[in-house]
Every structure is written in C-alpha cells, then in structure tokens.
C-alpha cells in the first residue's frame, strides 16, 4: 500500500490556538466500475466535452462555469473569481463551537475523514485537543473550504486520532413532513400484543455493533457474474424479494419471526427431520396451506419454482402450490 496523501491541508483554529493538519480520506470505494461499449462490438464509448454550437471538443482548461439566472441567460464566472470570494482563503478551519457529540442528529453526517498533524512539532497540541474532546464528549464545529466548496464540519476524537465529519447545512436536510403516508407520532402502529411481539423480536435480534460482520454481497455477486460470463458458465438469478406483510398477517409473521430468531425454527426443523425417516406408502399428504400467510406462501412458491407467483393473490398461490406439490 502507498503512503496516504492529504486531500486538504490547513489549520484547525480555535481561540488563539492553531494546529496545522492534513485531511485524509477515511473510507474507500470498492464498487466495480464498468467501461461503456456499443452493443455487439468491442468499441469503447467515451464522453467528450463538446461545444454544442460547433460540435467541436473543448479542452478542460478552456471551460468556465456559468450560473443560470433565468430566461436562458447565464452569468459566466472564472475560477479565480470564485477563489476571491471563497471564505477561508487562509486555509483555516475556524472552530466556532464545541457541542455535545450525542446531540448531533446522524442525519447531518455526510463523509468522514482523518486528521493528522502536518509535522512532529504539532503532535502535542493535536494530542491535547483529542484528549480534551474525548474527556468531555464534545465535537468541535466549524467551517472550511475544500475544492471550491464550503463545508460545515464536526471534529471528534476517535481512538488515537481526530476524525473530521463533514455535515449537511440545516437547509440541506429535507423536512420529513413533506413525505406522504407517514403516520404521525401519535398514530398507533398495532395492538399491545403486536407491540410486545415487535419489541421481543428486536430484543432477540439485538447484537453488539461489529462492522466486520457486514459485507457488500452485491459486489460479490457482480464479481461472480463477471467471472461466470468470462468462463461461459450458466448465470443464476437471485430469488425475488419478499412480499409486503399484510396487516391481517402481521401478528402471525411477528410470532414466527420471534420463534426463528430464538431458535424455535431449528427445533421445528429437527422434529420434521426425526419424523421424515419413516416413509409412508401411497400418495404423499398435501401440505396444510389454510393457515399460512401470503409471505409464507410466496416463500414456498419460490422453493417450488412456481412461475408468475409475484402477481398472484393468496387464493391463486394456494391453488398453484397444491398443483405443484
């Protein structure tokens, strides 16, 4: 691995204290990126910056920005003009407040970066700031300019380093009141029994936060798809997502979910396995589908590969399953 390079350098400034730091990316993108080709050929398709009047390609350093002011008119702005009005031209991240870290709603968090002092001589004030914020559970709030844009940022202690979290400004966060069909705080989600079951399900599925447990399985499937196509293998499609749970099936779905989460599903499977050793002569018994929910019927239909299942209603699923089994 190469040496990490700072994407911004400047100083954290609060009161009369100034600490020169570099900003480093804390995350990396593992998404598989594709080139574009014309279908049926091996010809690459590339994007070019073209003058729409002349049709000629324009060099990057010949491009300037224009702000739309309405009626098809634009005000042209040169890069150095943007720099002249950008706050923080002194390369300083000015801290205005220290706030309780727990008071920041996660919806305001954008991207995370690491901060490191730019020289050994700045390690002591850097470490002092980190220790003080860790002891008080505070985050330093300030603004800085990076790549032609002003950012609101929260600096917080994260183990042995300082993390810089870019934040959305208040006017960039949409009001949830604009959403349709969202039940209000006073709306009742279900019966007391359903609430108890939902609470029990959450408790039974609770676990400590371990980020290494989670993996981008979609990218794994994309890699497998590419490898299978490269070797001429058969492509297997993923199963369809589960159907939404109807209100009439909610309590039963919760009960079954709690049983499965607590290991009840394993016991049922073991009982079935014990009874499965004795073979009965004659026609096999039809499964009892009368009490199954629609989501369970769909799961059975997926296992039996019933075609057209996603568009069937409950009665049609029952008929199709009986015919298939």
C-alpha positions in Angstrom: 0.0 0.0 0.0 1.2 3.5 -0.8 1.6 6.4 1.6 -1.7 8.2 2.1 -1.8 11.7 0.6 -3.7 14.6 2.2 -6.5 16.0 0.1 -6.6 19.3 2.0 -4.0 21.0 4.3 -4.7 23.9 6.6 -5.0 24.7 10.3 -7.6 24.0 13.0 -8.1 27.3 14.7 -9.9 28.0 18.0 -9.2 30.9 20.3 -5.5 31.7 19.9 -4.6 28.1 19.2 -3.8 27.0 15.6 -2.8 23.4 14.7 -1.6 22.7 11.1 -3.3 19.4 9.9 -3.9 17.4 6.8 -7.2 15.9 5.8 -7.2 12.3 4.6 -9.9 10.1 3.2 -11.2 7.7 5.9 -13.1 5.4 3.5 -12.5 3.9 0.1 -14.9 2.9 -2.7 -14.8 -0.8 -3.7 -17.6 -0.5 -6.2 -16.9 -2.3 -9.5 -16.8 0.3 -12.3 -17.6 -0.5 -15.9 -16.5 1.0 -19.2 -19.1 1.7 -21.9 -19.2 -0.2 -25.2 -21.5 -0.2 -28.2 -23.6 -3.4 -28.0 -22.4 -6.1 -30.4 -19.0 -4.6 -30.8 -15.7 -4.2 -28.9 -15.8 -0.4 -29.5 -15.4 1.8 -26.4 -17.8 4.7 -25.9 -16.2 7.7 -24.3 -17.6 11.0 -23.0 -16.3 14.2 -24.5 -16.8 17.9 -23.7 -18.3 19.3 -26.9 -19.3 22.8 -27.8 -23.0 22.3 -28.6 -22.9 25.0 -31.3 -19.8 24.0 -33.2 -19.7 20.3 -32.3 -16.0 20.6 -31.6 -14.3 19.1 -28.5 -13.3 21.7 -25.9 -10.1 21.4 -23.7 -10.7 21.3 -20.0 -8.7 24.5 -19.3 -10.9 26.4 -21.7 -14.1 25.6 -19.7 -15.6 28.1 -17.3 -18.7 28.0 -15.1 -21.9 29.8 -15.9 -24.8 30.3 -13.4 -28.3 30.1 -14.8 -30.1 33.4 -13.9 -33.3 32.5 -15.8 -34.8 33.2 -19.3 -31.9 31.2 -20.8 -29.3 33.7 -19.6 -26.1 32.7 -17.7 -23.5 34.7 -15.8 -20.0 33.5 -16.5 -17.7 33.1 -13.5 -13.9 32.5 -13.8 -12.2 30.1 -11.3 -10.1 32.9 -9.8 -13.3 34.9 -9.2 -14.7 32.0 -7.2 -11.5 31.8 -5.2 -11.6 35.5 -4.4 -15.0 35.2 -2.6 -14.4 31.8 -1.0 -14.3 32.1 2.8 -11.3 30.6 4.5 -8.8 31.5 1.8 -6.2 31.3 4.6 -6.6 27.5 4.6 -8.1 27.6 8.1 -10.8 25.5 9.7 -12.3 28.0 12.1 -14.0 26.4 15.1 -16.9 28.4 16.4 -18.5 26.0 19.0 -17.9 22.8 21.0 -21.1 20.8 21.2 -22.1 17.6 22.9 -21.5 14.8 20.3 -24.7 13.0 21.3 -26.8 16.0 20.3 -25.8 15.8 16.6 -28.5 14.0 14.7 -26.9 11.4 12.5 -28.9 12.7 9.5 -26.5 15.7 9.4 -23.4 13.4 8.9 -22.0 13.3 5.4 -18.5 12.0 4.9 -15.7 11.0 7.3 -12.0 12.0 7.0 -9.0 11.5 9.3 -7.0 14.5 10.5 -3.2 14.3 11.2 -0.7 16.9 12.2 1.5 18.0 9.3 4.7 17.8 11.4 6.1 16.3 14.6 6.2 19.7 16.3 2.4 19.9 16.1 1.8 16.4 17.7 1.5 17.7 21.3 -1.3 20.3 20.7 -3.1 17.8 18.4 -3.0 15.1 21.1 -4.1 17.6 23.8 -7.1 18.6 21.7 -8.0 15.0 21.1 -7.8 14.1 24.8 -9.8 17.1 25.9 -12.7 16.4 23.4 -12.7 12.7 24.3 -12.9 13.6 28.1 -15.8 16.0 27.5 -17.6 14.0 24.7 -17.5 17.2 22.7 -17.2 17.8 19.0 -15.7 20.9 17.5 -18.0 22.6 14.9 -16.5 24.9 12.2 -16.4 25.6 8.5 -13.7 25.3 5.9 -13.3 25.4 2.1 -12.2 22.4 0.1 -12.2 22.0 -3.7 -14.2 25.2 -4.2 -17.0 24.4 -1.7 -17.5 25.4 1.9 -18.2 22.6 4.3 -19.7 22.6 7.8 -17.7 20.1 9.8 -17.6 18.4 13.2 -14.2 17.3 14.5 -14.4 14.5 17.1 -12.0 12.2 18.9 -11.8 8.6 17.5 -9.4 6.5 19.4 -5.9 7.8 18.8 -6.9 10.2 16.0 -9.1 13.1 15.3 -11.9 12.5 12.8 -13.4 15.2 10.7 -17.1 14.6 9.8 -18.5 16.9 7.0 -22.1 17.9 7.9 -25.1 19.0 5.9 -26.2 22.5 6.5 -29.7 22.8 8.1 -31.3 24.0 4.8 -29.9 20.9 3.0 -31.9 18.5 5.3 -35.4 17.9 4.0 -38.4 18.1 6.3 -40.0 14.7 6.8 -43.3 16.4 6.9 -43.0 16.6 3.1 -43.4 12.8 2.9 -46.7 11.2 2.1 -48.3 8.4 4.0 -46.1 8.7 7.1 -48.0 8.0 10.3 -47.7 10.7 12.9 -46.1 10.2 16.3 -49.5 9.7 17.9 -50.6 7.1 15.3 -50.9 3.6 16.9 -48.9 1.0 15.0 -50.8 -2.0 16.2 -52.3 -3.8 19.2 -50.5 -4.1 22.6 -49.8 -7.7 21.8 -48.3 -6.8 18.4 -46.2 -4.2 20.1 -44.9 -6.7 22.7 -44.1 -9.2 19.9 -42.3 -6.5 17.8 -40.3 -5.4 20.9 -39.5 -9.1 21.6 -38.3 -9.6 18.1 -36.0 -6.5 18.3 -34.6 -7.8 21.6 -34.0 -11.3 20.3 -32.2 -9.9 17.3 -30.1 -7.4 19.2 -26.3 -7.7 18.9 -23.2 -5.6 19.6 -22.1 -3.3 16.7 -19.4 -5.2 14.7 -18.9 -3.6 11.3 -16.7 -6.5 10.1 -19.8 -8.8 10.2 -21.3 -7.0 7.2 -20.1 -7.3 3.7 -21.2 -5.8 0.3 -22.7 -9.1 -1.0 -24.0 -7.3 -4.1 -20.4 -6.5 -5.3 -19.6 -10.2 -4.6 -22.4 -11.3 -6.9 -21.3 -8.8 -9.5 -17.8 -10.2 -9.4 -19.2 -13.8 -9.7 -21.4 -12.7 -12.6 -18.4 -11.3 -14.4 -16.3 -14.4 -13.7 -19.1 -16.8 -14.8 -19.7 -14.9 -18.0 -15.9 -14.9 -18.7 -15.8 -18.7 -18.3 -19.1 -19.3 -20.1 -20.9 -20.6 -17.1 -24.7 -20.5 -16.6 -26.0 -17.4 -14.9 -28.3 -18.0 -11.9 -30.7 -15.2 -11.0 -31.4 -14.2 -7.4 -34.8 -15.0 -5.8 -37.4 -12.3 -5.7 -37.8 -10.2 -2.6 -40.4 -11.0 0.0 -43.9 -9.5 -0.5 -45.0 -6.8 2.0 -46.7 -8.1 5.1 -50.5 -7.5 5.2 -52.0 -6.2 8.5 -54.0 -9.4 8.8 -50.8 -11.4 8.8 -48.8 -9.1 11.0 -49.2 -10.8 14.4 -48.5 -14.3 12.9 -45.5 -13.0 11.0 -44.1 -11.5 14.2 -44.7 -14.6 16.2 -42.9 -16.8 13.6 -40.1 -14.3 13.3 -39.5 -14.3 17.1 -39.5 -18.1 17.2 -37.0 -18.3 14.4 -34.7 -15.7 16.0 -34.8 -17.5 19.3 -34.1 -20.9 17.8 -37.6 -22.2 17.6 -37.3 -22.6 13.8 -34.3 -25.0 14.4 -36.4 -27.2 16.8 -39.2 -27.4 14.3 -36.8 -28.4 11.6 -35.3 -31.1 13.9 -38.7 -32.6 14.6 -39.5 -32.7 10.9 -36.2 -34.5 10.3 -36.9 -37.1 13.0 -40.3 -37.9 11.5 -39.0 -37.8 8.0 -37.2 -41.1 8.3 -40.4 -43.2 8.2 -41.7 -43.4 4.6 -45.5 -43.9 4.1 -46.9 -45.8 1.2 -49.4 -44.2 -1.1 -49.9 -40.6 -2.2 -47.9 -38.0 -0.1 -50.0 -35.8 2.1 -50.8 -32.3 0.8 -49.4 -29.5 3.0 -51.9 -27.5 5.1 -51.9 -24.1 3.4 -55.1 -22.7 5.0 -53.3 -21.0 7.9 -50.2 -19.9 6.0 -49.7 -16.1 5.4 -49.2 -14.8 1.9 -45.5 -14.1 2.6 -45.1 -17.8 3.6 -47.0 -19.0 0.6 -44.7 -16.9 -1.6 -41.6 -18.5 0.1 -43.0 -21.9 -0.7 -43.7 -20.9 -4.2 -40.1 -19.8 -4.7 -38.9 -23.1 -3.4 -41.1 -25.0 -5.8 -40.3 -22.5 -8.6 -43.9 -21.6 -9.3 -43.9 -19.3 -12.3 -45.9 -16.0 -12.1 -46.0 -16.2 -8.3 -45.3 -12.5 -7.7 -48.5 -11.4 -9.4 -50.8 -14.0 -7.7 -53.2 -13.3 -4.9 -53.4 -15.6 -1.8 -56.0 -18.0 -3.3 -54.1 -18.3 -6.5 -50.9 -19.1 -4.6 -52.7 -21.8 -2.6 -54.1 -23.4 -5.9 -50.7 -23.2 -7.6 -48.9 -24.7 -4.6 -51.3 -27.6 -4.3 -50.9 -28.3 -8.0 -47.1 -28.1 -7.8 -46.8 -30.4 -4.8 
